[in-house]
């Protein structure tokens, strides 16, 4: 029996068609990408902060800290893979918009939808790229340990409902579920407003 026969590919959601299923899977992948890249950015920020503190301590003692070419793990061993198959090694990564703002519920919801969807990546050789998550088709690590460390960091930072150490990808799924709930709620509110106007 083939994998496809054992795992039905038809939508499970009662309101889903095949196009909706493909969209849901693409949205889930983008959420996973956001989760992993955001975790990478946070991990690098922590390492940079520690490295800077060590430099200050050494300088205060009159010692020469020397030059730090790359932070541990950010020497190109982890990279993104673009839609056209190009591997972009990561030495530094920063989300271009990583906060929720807005004075209204809709503005805040919009800012949450776009936050951490565009990342600036600097390579070990100094090249700088800016990518939206939908242009990223994969993450590549030169070692299994590097990818495992990324998964653990992402799971640890998820912190859903105050919980840490949730399974990798859980935050991405939770985010997807919230997006669909918000869409259904908006549809119900719009329908209620239309009914009220017709009366």
Secondary structure as GFF3:
##gff-version 3
##sequence-region A 1 199
A	DSSP	alpha_helix	3	6	.	.	.	ID=ss1
A	DSSP	alpha_helix	18	60	.	.	.	ID=ss2
A	DSSP	beta_strand	78	82	.	.	.	ID=ss3
A	DSSP	beta_strand	87	89	.	.	.	ID=ss4
A	DSSP	beta_strand	92	95	.	.	.	ID=ss5
A	DSSP	alpha_helix	105	114	.	.	.	ID=ss6
A	DSSP	beta_strand	118	122	.	.	.	ID=ss7
A	DSSP	beta_strand	128	132	.	.	.	ID=ss8
A	DSSP	three_ten_helix	133	135	.	.	.	ID=ss9
A	DSSP	beta_strand	136	141	.	.	.	ID=ss10
A	DSSP	alpha_helix	144	158	.	.	.	ID=ss11
A	DSSP	three_ten_helix	160	162	.	.	.	ID=ss12
A	DSSP	alpha_helix	170	198	.	.	.	ID=ss13
###
